[in-house]
Amino acid sequence: MSAVTTLTIVKGDATSPQAKGPKVIAHVCNDAGGWGKGFVLAISRRWPEPERDFRRWHRERARNDFGLGAVRLVQVLPDTWVANMIAQHGTKTGSSGPPIRYEAVEACLRTLAAEAARLGASVHMPRIGCGLAGGRWERIGPIVADTLLAAGVPTTVYDF
């Protein structure tokens, strides 16, 4: 187990990671199959593959692992992947609160930590789950620390 890594927070665009070597751009998706608002628009402006893969993954969900806590890495450049992480139940705030599911964020980031370590990659993301998903960084930040940082994965959060 490597030493705990510190979180870097920068101003910038998470779809344009400022790092050398392999990189994973992580973001939160919903379990309803929706792709069309928030950070995914920035991803789709750069690369068509993550949206295509997400929509196919959702369409074929009866035969795969699509659901809360699941992660798919989609390669978009020789050294860059986008991690579609399902950690949002539906798309609207309702009687059960905001769509974010913190336990799903944790499951996704545990999987991502292992994948990033396997790839020797750093992880880059906006403040995942804190936009349309309605999550609070006070809860998500510690999950990032307990998963990615505790696994020694260099992680950068981008504030736009």
C-alpha positions as CSV (number, residue, x, y, z in Angstrom):
1,M,0.0,0.0,0.0
2,S,1.5,3.3,-1.0
3,A,1.4,6.5,1.1
4,V,-1.8,8.5,1.1
5,T,-1.8,11.0,-1.7
6,T,-3.1,14.6,-1.3
7,L,-5.9,16.0,-3.3
8,T,-5.1,18.8,-5.8
9,I,-7.8,21.3,-6.5
10,V,-7.3,23.6,-9.5
11,K,-9.3,26.0,-11.6
12,G,-9.8,24.6,-15.1
13,D,-11.5,22.1,-17.3
14,A,-11.6,18.5,-16.1
15,T,-12.0,17.3,-19.7
16,S,-8.5,18.7,-20.4
17,P,-6.4,17.1,-17.5
18,Q,-3.2,18.8,-16.7
19,A,-0.9,15.8,-16.1
20,K,1.7,13.6,-17.7
21,G,1.1,9.9,-18.2
22,P,-2.1,7.9,-18.1
23,K,-5.2,9.8,-17.0
24,V,-8.8,8.9,-16.1
25,I,-11.5,11.6,-16.2
26,A,-14.2,10.5,-13.7
27,H,-17.8,11.7,-13.5
28,V,-21.1,10.7,-12.1
29,C,-23.9,9.3,-14.3
30,N,-27.5,8.5,-13.5
31,D,-29.2,5.1,-13.4
32,A,-32.1,6.3,-15.6
33,G,-30.0,6.3,-18.8
34,G,-30.1,10.0,-19.2
35,W,-27.1,11.8,-20.8
36,G,-27.7,15.4,-21.7
37,K,-27.1,17.9,-18.9
38,G,-24.2,19.0,-16.8
39,F,-20.6,17.8,-17.1
40,V,-21.5,15.1,-19.7
41,L,-22.1,17.8,-22.2
42,A,-18.4,18.9,-21.9
43,I,-17.4,15.2,-22.3
44,S,-19.5,14.8,-25.4
45,R,-18.2,18.0,-27.0
46,R,-14.7,16.4,-26.9
47,W,-15.3,12.7,-27.5
48,P,-18.4,10.7,-28.8
49,E,-17.3,7.4,-27.3
50,P,-18.3,7.8,-23.6
51,E,-21.9,8.8,-24.5
52,R,-22.2,6.0,-27.0
53,D,-20.9,3.5,-24.5
54,F,-23.1,4.7,-21.7
55,R,-26.2,4.6,-23.9
56,R,-25.4,1.0,-25.1
57,W,-24.6,-0.1,-21.5
58,H,-28.0,1.2,-20.4
59,R,-29.9,-0.2,-23.4
60,E,-28.4,-3.7,-22.7
61,R,-28.7,-3.4,-18.9
62,A,-30.8,-6.6,-18.6
63,R,-27.6,-8.5,-19.6
64,N,-24.9,-6.5,-17.8
65,D,-23.9,-4.8,-14.6
66,F,-25.5,-1.4,-15.3
67,G,-26.7,0.0,-12.0
68,L,-25.8,2.1,-9.0
69,G,-22.1,1.5,-8.1
70,A,-21.0,0.3,-11.5
71,V,-18.2,1.9,-13.5
72,R,-17.1,1.6,-17.1
73,L,-13.8,3.0,-18.4
74,V,-14.0,4.2,-22.0
75,Q,-10.7,4.9,-23.7
76,V,-10.8,8.2,-25.6
77,L,-7.0,8.8,-26.3
78,P,-4.0,6.5,-26.1
79,D,-3.4,7.6,-22.5
80,T,-6.8,8.9,-21.5
81,W,-10.0,7.2,-20.3
82,V,-13.4,8.5,-19.2
83,A,-14.9,6.7,-16.2
84,N,-18.7,6.6,-16.4
85,M,-19.7,6.0,-12.8
86,I,-23.3,5.3,-11.9
87,A,-23.9,7.1,-8.6
88,Q,-27.2,9.0,-9.1
89,H,-30.6,7.5,-8.8
90,G,-32.9,9.1,-11.4
91,T,-32.4,12.8,-12.3
92,K,-34.7,14.8,-10.1
93,T,-34.9,15.6,-6.4
94,G,-37.9,14.0,-4.9
95,S,-39.3,12.5,-1.7
96,S,-36.1,10.5,-1.2
97,G,-33.9,13.6,-1.5
98,P,-31.4,14.5,-4.2
99,P,-30.5,11.9,-6.8
100,I,-26.9,11.4,-5.5
101,R,-26.3,8.1,-3.7
102,Y,-23.2,8.4,-1.5
103,E,-22.8,4.7,-1.1
104,A,-22.8,4.3,-4.9
105,V,-20.1,7.1,-5.1
106,E,-18.0,5.1,-2.7
107,A,-18.5,1.8,-4.6
108,C,-17.6,3.5,-7.9
109,L,-14.5,5.2,-6.4
110,R,-13.3,1.9,-4.9
111,T,-13.5,0.3,-8.3
112,L,-11.9,3.3,-9.9
113,A,-9.0,3.3,-7.4
114,A,-8.2,-0.3,-8.5
115,E,-8.5,0.5,-12.2
116,A,-6.4,3.7,-11.9
117,A,-3.7,1.8,-10.0
118,R,-3.7,-1.0,-12.6
119,L,-3.3,1.6,-15.4
120,G,-0.8,3.7,-13.4
121,A,-3.2,6.6,-14.0
122,S,-4.0,9.8,-12.2
123,V,-7.7,10.7,-11.8
124,H,-9.2,14.0,-12.8
125,M,-12.8,15.2,-12.1
126,P,-15.1,18.1,-11.4
127,R,-16.6,18.0,-7.9
128,I,-18.5,14.8,-8.8
129,G,-22.0,14.5,-7.6
130,C,-22.3,18.1,-6.5
131,G,-24.0,19.6,-9.6
132,L,-27.3,18.2,-10.9
133,A,-27.0,15.1,-8.6
134,G,-27.4,17.5,-5.6
135,G,-24.6,16.1,-3.5
136,R,-22.5,18.0,-1.0
137,W,-18.7,18.1,-1.3
138,E,-18.5,17.9,2.5
139,R,-19.7,14.3,2.1
140,I,-18.1,13.4,-1.2
141,G,-14.6,14.9,-0.5
142,P,-14.0,12.4,2.4
143,I,-15.2,9.5,0.2
144,V,-12.5,10.6,-2.4
145,A,-9.9,10.7,0.4
146,D,-11.0,7.2,1.7
147,T,-10.9,5.6,-1.7
148,L,-8.6,7.2,-4.4
149,L,-6.2,9.1,-2.1
150,A,-6.0,6.2,0.4
151,A,-5.0,3.9,-2.5
152,G,-2.2,6.3,-3.5
153,V,-4.0,7.5,-6.7
154,P,-3.0,11.1,-7.6
155,T,-6.3,12.9,-7.9
156,T,-7.1,16.4,-9.2
157,V,-10.5,18.2,-8.8
158,Y,-11.2,20.9,-11.3
159,D,-13.3,24.0,-10.4
160,F,-14.6,25.6,-13.6
